[in-house]
Amino acid sequence: MSSRPKIAIIGAGMSGLSAAHVLAPHYDVRVLDKSRGIGGRMSTRYAGLYEFDHGAQYFTVKGAEFRKVIEEAIAANAAAPWTGRALYLKSGDYVQDIGGKRYVGTPRMNSLPKFLAQNLNITLGGRVSAIQLMDHQWTLGFETGETQSGFDAVICTAPPAQAEHILPASFSDMQSVKSAKLQACFALMIALPEAQDFGWDSLRLDEGPIAWMAVNSAKPNRNADVSCLVIHAQAMWSEQHQEVDRDWVQSQLIEAARQICQIDLHGAAHIALHRWLYASVESGPAKDCLFDPKLKLAACGDWCLGGRVEGAWRSGQAAGAKILSALT
Ligand SMILES: Cc1cc2nc3c(=O)[nH]c(=O)nc-3n(C[C@H](O)[C@H](O)[C@H](O)COP(=O)(O)OP(=O)(O)OC[C@H]3O[C@@H](n4cnc5c(N)ncnc54)[C@H](O)[C@@H]3O)c2cc1C
């Protein structure tokens, strides 16, 4: 039994793992996630031979601290630069898709969060439904009816629409949680049994239902003998068609992709559709994290800093630092 202060972190995505890295050297940190795997939106879907990073596609590195983390991950073969051919289909013309240097987890996107999860105390498969403060200690309630108690501080990294139901109404920044909004994204995964060259490894689009296409199998350390395509629908299109019949959504995206790839995708070896209910940030608080010193409670995630992997990391660092200073 540990006598150190105990901290609960809800979510084993990039922000939760980042906060855990700040706090684990000092406290008894427990990371809890409802999913079966680590990584949240940096996840990978498997279908036999085929693998798809169906959430985050790549990440960029701007800050020095995040760069240090990524350099360590690269040294451990958990990440690598992605130098694939990046094109942008802009008003009908293919142009270079310029931007910062791109990185991916290797051999899968979730390899980076798995690398960061080493030596942390993480429990998967339990959804936290509410948290309650009693006698200066937090109790976490799970949807199964179970509880875990004795926490001195809590960090919640769930998307804001879900965090709103977990956090108590007394949370000082509740209004910021309520007014933050994430947009949906349909992800279509298509596997072809042979390697195909489309003339690009990633393609960004500005018209039609598709926003992004990537040859996942062309990323570093993947199986390049097959073609695994990840296709993301535009955020607005995904929002508008959230409740529409999934077969219809899938057929629309397949047809749009067929027109771009110029091959019949109906005969693919594997096709699957996933709906991300909360994918990209439409609006957020523009604060690195939300923190209530009286309650020793923080909310963080990519949505605090405009989305993206590095934003999630930075937000987790900020929440961890706030809790650290509140407990010392
Ligand atoms: C389709 C898509 C494409 C993207 N593309 C890119 C890209 O190319 N580049 C880029 O930088 N970023 C991209 N992103 C965004 C990137 O994935 C996120 O910014 C980052 O992964 C967010 O990390 P996070 O920790 O803030 O949130 P999450 O990864 O969402 O982690 C939150 C965790 O909390 C858990 N959780 C939620 N509620 C509960 C609960 N009640 N109880 C227990 N656990 C709970 C979830 O299971 C999840 O694991 C993309 C995201 C999507 C979905």
Ligand as a Chemical Component Dictionary entry (heavy atoms), coordinates in Angstrom:
data_LIG
# 
_chem_comp.id                   LIG 
_chem_comp.type                 NON-POLYMER 
_chem_comp.pdbx_formal_charge   0 
_chem_comp.three_letter_code    LIG 
# 
loop_
_chem_comp_atom.comp_id 
_chem_comp_atom.atom_id 
_chem_comp_atom.alt_atom_id 
_chem_comp_atom.type_symbol 
_chem_comp_atom.charge 
_chem_comp_atom.model_Cartn_x 
_chem_comp_atom.model_Cartn_y 
_chem_comp_atom.model_Cartn_z 
_chem_comp_atom.pdbx_ordinal 
LIG C1  C1  C 0 -10.019 11.236 -37.296 1  
LIG C2  C2  C 0 -8.950  11.975 -36.557 2  
LIG C3  C3  C 0 -7.843  12.492 -37.228 3  
LIG C4  C4  C 0 -6.852  13.188 -36.555 4  
LIG N1  N1  N 0 -5.742  13.603 -37.215 5  
LIG C5  C5  C 0 -4.747  14.207 -36.539 6  
LIG C6  C6  C 0 -3.530  14.531 -37.188 7  
LIG O1  O1  O 0 -3.315  14.199 -38.358 8  
LIG N2  N2  N 0 -2.585  15.192 -36.458 9  
LIG C7  C7  C 0 -2.749  15.512 -35.136 10 
LIG O2  O2  O 0 -1.852  16.078 -34.523 11 
LIG N3  N3  N 0 -3.896  15.180 -34.500 12 
LIG C8  C8  C 0 -4.875  14.524 -35.164 13 
LIG N4  N4  N 0 -6.021  14.160 -34.525 14 
LIG C9  C9  C 0 -6.213  14.626 -33.155 15 
LIG C10 C10 C 0 -5.406  13.802 -32.120 16 
LIG O3  O3  O 0 -5.737  12.455 -32.262 17 
LIG C11 C11 C 0 -5.782  14.343 -30.764 18 
LIG O4  O4  O 0 -5.433  15.708 -30.689 19 
LIG C12 C12 C 0 -5.124  13.641 -29.579 20 
LIG O5  O5  O 0 -4.931  12.275 -29.804 21 
LIG C13 C13 C 0 -6.028  13.901 -28.383 22 
LIG O6  O6  O 0 -5.509  13.347 -27.199 23 
LIG P1  P1  P 0 -6.318  13.560 -25.849 24 
LIG O7  O7  O 0 -5.595  12.831 -24.779 25 
LIG O8  O8  O 0 -6.592  15.004 -25.659 26 
LIG O9  O9  O 0 -7.748  12.892 -26.107 27 
LIG P2  P2  P 0 -8.106  11.383 -26.431 28 
LIG O10 O10 O 0 -7.076  10.766 -27.286 29 
LIG O11 O11 O 0 -9.505  11.415 -26.943 30 
LIG O12 O12 O 0 -8.054  10.659 -25.020 31 
LIG C14 C14 C 0 -9.115  10.719 -24.094 32 
LIG C15 C15 C 0 -9.211  9.332  -23.452 33 
LIG O13 O13 O 0 -10.198 9.401  -22.431 34 
LIG C16 C16 C 0 -10.899 8.183  -22.422 35 
LIG N5  N5  N 0 -12.197 8.438  -21.783 36 
LIG C17 C17 C 0 -13.161 9.303  -22.226 37 
LIG N6  N6  N 0 -14.205 9.283  -21.370 38 
LIG C18 C18 C 0 -13.878 8.392  -20.390 39 
LIG C19 C19 C 0 -14.569 7.931  -19.240 40 
LIG N7  N7  N 0 -15.778 8.386  -18.919 41 
LIG N8  N8  N 0 -13.955 7.011  -18.444 42 
LIG C20 C20 C 0 -12.701 6.535  -18.756 43 
LIG N9  N9  N 0 -12.020 6.939  -19.854 44 
LIG C21 C21 C 0 -12.595 7.857  -20.644 45 
LIG C22 C22 C 0 -11.009 7.815  -23.890 46 
LIG O14 O14 O 0 -11.245 6.418  -24.062 47 
LIG C23 C23 C 0 -9.663  8.263  -24.428 48 
LIG O15 O15 O 0 -8.733  7.198  -24.428 49 
LIG C24 C24 C 0 -6.994  13.399 -35.163 50 
LIG C25 C25 C 0 -8.072  12.859 -34.474 51 
LIG C26 C26 C 0 -9.030  12.122 -35.173 52 
LIG C27 C27 C 0 -10.151 11.489 -34.413 53 
# 
loop_
_chem_comp_bond.comp_id 
_chem_comp_bond.atom_id_1 
_chem_comp_bond.atom_id_2 
_chem_comp_bond.value_order 
_chem_comp_bond.pdbx_ordinal 
LIG C1  C2  SING 1  
LIG C2  C3  SING 2  
LIG C2  C26 DOUB 3  
LIG C3  C4  DOUB 4  
LIG C4  N1  SING 5  
LIG C4  C24 SING 6  
LIG N1  C5  DOUB 7  
LIG C5  C6  SING 8  
LIG C5  C8  SING 9  
LIG C6  O1  DOUB 10 
LIG C6  N2  SING 11 
LIG N2  C7  SING 12 
LIG C7  O2  DOUB 13 
LIG C7  N3  SING 14 
LIG N3  C8  DOUB 15 
LIG C8  N4  SING 16 
LIG N4  C9  SING 17 
LIG N4  C24 SING 18 
LIG C9  C10 SING 19 
LIG C10 O3  SING 20 
LIG C10 C11 SING 21 
LIG C11 O4  SING 22 
LIG C11 C12 SING 23 
LIG C12 O5  SING 24 
LIG C12 C13 SING 25 
LIG C13 O6  SING 26 
LIG O6  P1  SING 27 
LIG P1  O7  DOUB 28 
LIG P1  O8  SING 29 
LIG P1  O9  SING 30 
LIG O9  P2  SING 31 
LIG P2  O10 DOUB 32 
LIG P2  O11 SING 33 
LIG P2  O12 SING 34 
LIG O12 C14 SING 35 
LIG C14 C15 SING 36 
LIG C15 O13 SING 37 
LIG C15 C23 SING 38 
LIG O13 C16 SING 39 
LIG C16 N5  SING 40 
LIG C16 C22 SING 41 
LIG N5  C17 SING 42 
LIG N5  C21 SING 43 
LIG C17 N6  DOUB 44 
LIG N6  C18 SING 45 
LIG C18 C19 SING 46 
LIG C18 C21 DOUB 47 
LIG C19 N7  SING 48 
LIG C19 N8  DOUB 49 
LIG N8  C20 SING 50 
LIG C20 N9  DOUB 51 
LIG N9  C21 SING 52 
LIG C22 O14 SING 53 
LIG C22 C23 SING 54 
LIG C23 O15 SING 55 
LIG C24 C25 DOUB 56 
LIG C25 C26 SING 57 
LIG C26 C27 SING 58 
# 
